[in-house]
């Protein structure tokens, strides 16, 4: 490489660029801090396993940084949750393949009770802060089909618009509305006498 | 038995879920922190894609300038280029390419004419 090229490259990567890069990393850090717990909670609802949920969040963060960090910041939130949603879908696909394989093997060998044991029993008390409404909500959300729960969490909890939720879930606006409507209907039926505000005030 | 309204479910869910994520255990928080640091390392070490076209453009321009100056600075001085000059002149001339079949003859003729 000629000296002219070297000089030009050095000129391009001035200290102001490294400062800008540090600023960008700092913004990414702040953003990831603001969404990591929510992402973990969503992944935990899907998997009922802390380790699996943490792996999903880790993969989603790395994928987000690789693919979307150059996108405008207002788009980060739906794009990050899209990464999370994709990893959750992948997890379900892998689990389906694994259970098929286990079914195939169970025809040849005697079933191993360790394989069939749940990875981690849900601990509602620890997860919900011991509130009755929290336990009820936890159970109701876990009972929802995955897409309905995801639509509810993204739209209601994360406050994404219908279009942003659709982008995060990789589906149409209409599908989001349908998932959300069914989720609300199921939650209404399951959460009778649900009033967390009353518990707080009493 | 009282069926809650949509607004009540939404507000209650937001409140409970926010409480839950604020009371995550230390081990989970520590692992989330590590996951974030790993992802940020990726951002620190991976080159920013927007520099790539500019870098390639600048490098290409520098090479073009370097070679352009080099080629215009005078006739070729390396022995190899000097030896190949007659053949290059023949090939690039407008004359008929039939003479290439008797290239050796024409090179000999050229030498004889120069000596004479």
Interface residues (C-beta under 8 A of the other chain):
Chain A: X1 X2 X4 X5 X8 X9 X12 X13 X21 X24 X25 X28 X29 X32 X33 X36 X37 X38 X40 X41 X50 X54 X57 X58 X61 X62 X64 X65 X66 X69 X70 X126 X127 X128 X129 X131 X133 X134 X137 X141 X152 X153 X156 X157 X184 X187 X188 X189 X191 X192 X193 X194 X195 X196 X197 X200
Chain B: X1 X2 X3 X4 X6 X8 X9 X10 X11 X12 X13 X14 X15 X16 X17 X19 X20 X21 X22 X23 X24 X25 X28 X31 X32 X35 X36 X38 X39 X40 X42 X43 X44 X46 X48 X49 X50 X51 X54 X55 X58 X59 X61 X62 X63 X65 X66
